[in-house]
Amino acid sequence: MSVLSLLLNIAWIVCGGLWMALGWMVAAVIMVLTVIGIPWAKAAFNIAVYTLLPFGQKAVSRADYSGQEDVGTGPPGDIDRSIFVMGGHRRP
């Protein structure tokens, strides 16, 4: 992490980033406690980390990082979308 990123992260935490990250952590814990929220809890934890230290982070493609495509972009995602369309449901 560069010096500029470190300084910006400290300023971010002082100006309210800590409270926002704690809010996401509380939301993630509540999601874990419910059966319906479990799939979203990991994403809420990730958002809490990115909210705590937003500067110096870099978004990369899953394919570039792990060598595997995302589940929703390959054949499993195509099957899921076709089942949803046949069931009369529409996703945005």
Buried (B, 14 or more C-beta within 10 A) or exposed (E): EEEEBEEBBEEBBEEEBEEBBEBBBEBBEEBBEEEEBEEBBEEBBEBBEEBBBBBEEEEEEEEEEEEEBEEEEEEEEEEEEEEEEEEEEEEE
